[in-house]
Amino acid sequence: MQEADQARIVASGTTEVTGTPVTAGTGATGASTGALPGGPPLLASRLAPPAPPEPVLLRPRLVDRVARGAEGPVTLLLAPAGWGKTTLLSVWARAERNGPAAAWVTVGGGQTTGRLWSYLSAALRAAVAGDRDEGPPPVPDGPPRPDQLEALAVALAARERPVLLVLDDLHRVAEPAALAGLEFLLRHAGGRLRLVAGARGESPLALHHWRLTGGLTVIGPDELAFTADEVADLLVAHGVAVPAEAVPRLAERTAGWPAGLRFAALGAGTDPAYGVPRFAGDRPDIAAYLRDEVLAPLGAAARDVLRRTSVADAARADLAVAVTGRPDAGHLLADAARSSGFVESDGGVPPWYRPHPLLADVLREEVDRLPAGELRELHRRAAGWYATQDRPAEALRHALAAHGWSDATDLFVTGWPELAPDGSSATPVPPEPPDEAVRREPELALAAAAERAYAGQPAAAEAQVRRALAHAAGLPAPRRDRFRRLVAAVELSLARLDGDHGAVRRAADRLLATAPGPAGARVPDPPGDRATPDVADGVVAPDPRAGLVEYDDVWAVAGAAQGLVALAEGDLPTARSRFAAALVAARRAGRGRVELCCASRFALLEAARGRLRAAEELARSALASPHCQGWAGASARGHAYLALTLVAWHRDEPAEAAAHLALAGPAGAEPGGAAFVALCRGGLLADGGDAAAAVHILAGARALAPGREVGGWLTAAEAQVRAAAGDAHGAWALLDATGDAGSPTSALASARLRLAAGDAGAAGRALPDWTAPEAADWPLPVRLGAGLLDAALAAAGGDARRAGRLLEEVLTLAEPEGCRRVFTRADPGVRDLLAAHLDAGTAYWTTVRDLVRDADTRRSDPRQDGPVPALDEPLTERELTILRYLQSILSNVEIAAELSLSVNTVKTHVRNIYRKLNAGRRREAVRRARELRLI
């Protein structure tokens, strides 16, 4: 060992060891380090990966993610405190790998340029000392001169094996100029120096070059977060036994934050089944950690904005300005979202922000310490803002919290249709109104009941209803009638919360009985064949001169509730009828939230019927609604995207269908939506060649399917997948056991199986009569499938003229809606039938030509039907939108103008798209997206 290579290393800051080899992780070859001769000693703890905390939970997906990133120039783990960056880097560096050993440096706080380079020099020497076949590079002893950097870059570039350098706590670099030499080496060492770093905030390294060239891998909190399965594994590793249902609750409360999960596991106590599900951020250890590690670095102004806006579940820039009175409140929120990692943005325009659930607990604990008058003023300002934004539910909650009893009563009386239950709120329940105020206005107690029902607290709501009734005996007649209507509306909300469908119907009937409409009014029938319902058939319209202003409100709320129950039970005709009528009423009444609920579900039902143009129009209209933005609109947004999924599916646009399905997740949490999600997902898997997975999903959904019609669709889809995979016996057994012989869907599935078995006569006898008058009520895809099979049977029987006539009729039905899948995914013989029809002449020549061309393309390119590879991290809704623009010649500036976004926002999304698609430039990203069928 040369004299110049001797180093004095202090292990753990106590014991000096001279000339001791320092290894960079398990499997790395140790070597003496190169500190400045005679300079201060180096800490061995900063030159080796720290031991991960016990018990260690291996997460292979993340270790593999780092390993893949380390194959490129720069990998950055960017996340706040407690997200497991150091643990992941340590596990990865210590793991057995075939690649080069990693040089490890933990950056100390306030290190000078000279001190940092002392550690870098020691780590680099240690990493390369074991390569006996290659000479040691000329690593300088301290801050390198330009000529030394060039010599080192040349030496590194000449190496056969790259050198991996791990810099943990990169954010601690106090002098960004200290990294100028490292940036030079990364750019000029021919890819033989690779950096893997962990940082809490934006890296002091200039990373623009690697972002643009695709050489930067960023792993953030979204990937570092524990999945529900990993949460369960962690609890098992800690010996904490909890009920299975407590695991997703804990994952939700912690948002997968590794440090929070360890706090929960370590503090589970003697009764973890009780303590873990109730884990919150107001625990002293959690609160202290979050204050020191998350809030303190933000600065006093940002902390104050977060604290004051925590009176609401989420905040937008203008809400933050209104509540805090600070013109810069929106900018401070945006900065906190970028830098802390504990403030989430929904990515909308304008964006909503909300703190991590545990941080929200801490912030609300702090805001509750404000003087009572000051806290009520914050709520009063929030109530005023929400009222101007047509959000009566949130406005009512804050008005009650502000003790604005008169305002709360007015908000309830005028906005009650928008107060249907919608899950639970994270903000505390406002106090009960005082008896004196309730005696004066019994509607105030109903307002408190409605707020508690909206927040998902039925027992508290029922207590307030009883309180209101006790003070309403002496109300005058007009007010008494209104009071009865308000009581019925609250009871309907409570019935929906209870989940009793019979109780919901009875409560809806009671509410309808209070409608100030004409005698004998009835629930409207569904509209006819219009694209969107303007006036539903069968509605007895009120006389506008009579001043019946609440007529539409009653019909909208009752109809929406009845539609939701019918959809959950699989009674699709009733659901469609109720949603259609309620949508008309909600639009006339100007109730945006009820309109959104109805429009999104009605769009799904229209898509299921094959009325694709109307479904697409309704879904896109719902997505454009202000009420659809933010977390509050997640359910409606999910149903709208599910409708678009079905539209794209029937139009045989699998890439679009997959993209929309990825955004339809919230709809799958409801019984009706879950069946349609399974139908689409199973079909996409079958198209991709994964029949086993498709059958698994379809069979699972079929077992839980609500209603015979939805169950029949799932059964027919599963039978078709089984038959296509060669399991004709299983398909027959399925239809015999579960099929509804009287339904056209089952009859069509049976006819297809018989034709596939070579029995054309039996297939013809089994085929339902798609020309009968009642067939007009069938779902269009079923009718088209029956007609196409009828044409194929005629052609097989030698009756070409009848086959052509039938095919033309099928095309006439399919063309207006753009239905293509029934042709493109039919038996191979249909292609020949279409080609013959093209030669014979057709009114739909262009359509038939395209169908034949697509069939030929699919036949010549098997990849068209190959499995669609999945992304490790799916693109967000906004990223998918920008990805579609990347196909064009528009610049980032022009894309920003098209979408009304800032150029920097577009650039950020483009960088995320490149990272997720593993692409280095625009053309490569577009090519990769097309391979994945995202565009």
Secondary structure, DSSP 8 states (H G I E B T S, - for coil): --GGG--EEEETTTEEEET--B--STT---B-----TTS--EEGGGSS-----SS----HHHHHHHHHHTTSSEEEEE--TTSSHHHHHHHHHHS--SS--EEEEE--TT--HHHHHHHHHHHHHHHHTT-TTS------SSS--HHHHHHHHHHHHT-SS-EEEEEESGGG-S-GGGGHHHHHHHHHSTT-EEEEEEESSS-SS--HHHHHHT-EEEE-HHHHS--HHHHHHHHHHTT----TTHHHHHHHHHTT-HHHHHHHHHT--S-HHHHGGG--TTSHHHHHHHIIIIIGGG-HHHHHHHHHHTTSSSEEHHHHHHHH--TTHHHHHHHHHHHTSSEEE---SS-EEEE-HHHHHHHHHHHTTS-HHHHHHHHHHHHHHHHHTT-HHHHHHHHHHTT-HHHHHHHHHHHGGG----S--SS-------HHHHHH-THHHHHHHHHHHHTT-HHHHHHHHHHHHHT-TT--HHHHHHHHHHHHHHHHHHHHHHT-HHHHHHHHHHHHHT--S-TT--------S-SS-SS-TT-----GGGT-TTHHHHHHHHHHHHHHHHHHHT-HHHHHHHHHHHHHHHHHHT-HHHHHHHHHHHHHHHHHHT-HHHHHHHHHHHHTSGGGSTGGGHHHHHHHHHHHHHHHHHTT-HHHHHHHHHT-GGGGGSHHHHHHHHHHHHHHHHHTT-HHHHHHHHHHHHHH--SHHHHHHHHHHHHHHHHHTT-HHHHHHHHHHH--TTSHHHHHHHHHHHHHTT-HHHHHHHS--TTSGGGGGS-HHHHHHHHHHHHHHHHHTT-HHHHHHHHHHHHHHHGGGT--HHHHTS-THHHHHHHHHHHH--TTHHHHHHHHHHHHHHHH-GGGGS-----SS---HHHHHHHHHHTSS--HHHHHHHHT--HHHHHHHHHHHHHHHT-SSHHHHHHHHHHTT--
